[in-house]
Amino acid sequence: MAASAREDGARGQEQGRRGCEHYDRGCLLKAPCCDKLYTCRLCHDNNEDHQLDRFKVKEVQCINCEKIQHAQQTCEECSTLFGEYYCSICHLFDKDKKQYHCENCGICRIGPKEDFFHCLKCNLCLAMNLQGKHKCIENVSRQNCPICLEDIHTSRVVAHVLPCGHLLHRTCYEEMLKEGYRCPLCMHSALDMTRYWRQLDDEVAQTPMPSEYQNMTVDILCNDCNGRSTVQFHILGMKCNICDSYNTAQAGGCRISLGQQ
């Protein structure tokens, strides 16, 4: 429910902070859609049947003196600092986290700014160490996370870029690795599996197949290089002849080599 400024301020102080669970701030936003007061757009959206447009916010209420005023960084009545960081475009008030407003993204990002660049094709701010080293996918940030199905572009959770170019929330990526290693969209390996493939080489070498399977071959499709090859069937995995990956799928039935039947 929407809170009064004093109730919100008192609750925040009891919990050792100002504002809500999402942001540290000294004001409430007056929602232009319903004229209700909420600490942030997320609190509003969690309690209403519509969304608050952050860009249309015009007024805020101080949590100390309760004066409603134009959105600004400091209260004009009691000089309360509404936020160490304030963006007059997004109307974001929060503690200083080295935020910056990205004109191309259209929203604020957590910086520092010099550690990030905006990829025009992916349409997202990425870490500098990915510049020229990531696979671009047109407007990939406008897709929802394939794990939780929630928005990535405006999410407060950092996006993780997979080698295939697809994006996941970092928290979703970390949870995914507990169950598997492949991108949920294209099945490409989501991290460098080279060391594990070499371990699997050793296990395959130490695990001979029964005699009736030793001359059996199968057609496979590699999820990492998209190549097709014919390899010896093995219960532990079939290794791509092109890139040495075991991230493969059977693309045909098993057969016995004619010369060895």
URWOCOR-V450141 format. One line per field, one symbol per residue. phi: phi as a letter, one per 20 degrees, with the letter a starting at -180 (. if undefined). psi: psi as a letter, one per 20 degrees, with the letter a starting at -180 (. if undefined). burial: # if it has 24 or more other ideal C-beta (glycine too) atoms within 12 Angstrom, else .. A space follows every 10 residues. Layout:
phi = ???
psi = ???
burial = ???
This chain:
phi = .fdfffffff ffffembdmc febebdbdee ffecmedcfb ffffffddeb deegfefdcc cffeemfebf fbecffecmf efafdbdfee ledaffcmfb eefffnbece efgfecceef ffmbfcfgfe fmcceecglf feefffeemd gdgdfeefed eegfofdcfg ffffffffda cdgfedmfge bfdgffffff gffffecffg gfdfdedbec defedmedbd cffbfeqdef fedmedeccf daffbeggfc f
psi = qqqrgggggg gghhjjrrca ihqoqkrqpo pihjjqpqhr hggghiirjr qpohiiphqr ppigijpprq prhqpigjjp ohphpppigi lpprqokkqq pohghjrqqp bqhijqqooh ghlqpqqhii pjjqppppkh ijqqpigikr qggjqipqqp pqhiiqqqqh hhghhhihha jqpigijqpi rojgghhhhh gggghjmqqq hiihjprqpq ppigijqqrp rppphiqppp igjjqjmrqp jrrqqpphij .
burial = .##.#..##. .#.....### .######### ##...##### #####..... .#.#..#..# ####.####. #####....# ###.###..# ####....## ##..#.#### .....####. .######..# ...#..#..# #.#.###... .######### #########. .##..#.... ####...### #.#...#..# .......... .....##### ####....## ####..#### ...#####.# .......... .
